[in-house]
Amino acid sequence: MSQPENLLASLFRYKLWANSEILAVARTVDAAQNANERHAIIRILNHTYVVDRIFAGHLTNTPHQYSATNTEETPSLDDLAASISQSDAWYLDYVAGLSCASVAEQMRFQFTDGETGSMTRQEMLMHVVNHGSYHRGAAGRILAQLSIAPPKDTFTAFLHQAEPQRRI
């Protein structure tokens, strides 16, 4: 396997792990006592899921079903967690099959606002990873305001948990 594929695979394993961590902590938010905050966390994470699916369409040059970067309806946390898990698994499979040449391929696409864009597959994949990190941080901030410790959502925390031998 080439170097870019190794890094991309590692980044998408990190993404899957980080999403699992934030979703597990989000489940601890009391739905009755902190309904607004729980709803905000779900909306934020649903936005990341929708953008992930939009970019999956861009990456494969296939239409996606979204006209905006979030859905009108708010899914349940359990439904959202299942959707995110499936999407993260799709990305892991997708990056495993990429060649160096396809990673560097320039792709043209249309954003949901109608504007056009052009990025390499590698740039789109990096955007998906960074976008999710940014919004998990926003969800983590809401958790912190509720005095709930957000997960340590860092690539280094993931690597050391996934590969404890790196702590030597």
Number of C-alpha atoms within 10 A of each C-alpha: 10 9 9 16 18 12 12 21 19 17 21 24 20 22 24 20 19 22 21 17 16 22 22 15 15 23 13 11 18 11 13 8 9 11 12 11 19 22 17 15 25 21 21 18 25 25 19 23 24 21 21 24 22 23 21 21 15 22 22 11 12 12 12 14 10 14 12 14 18 17 14 8 8 14 15 12 20 11 11 18 22 12 16 23 17 13 18 23 14 15 23 19 13 15 22 15 12 18 13 13 8 13 19 15 14 14 17 13 18 13 15 14 9 9 8 10 11 13 17 16 22 21 16 20 22 14 16 22 19 14 15 21 19 12 17 24 17 16 23 22 16 19 22 12 11 13 9 15 13 21 20 14 19 12 17 12 15 19 17 12 13 13 10 11 9 10 8 4
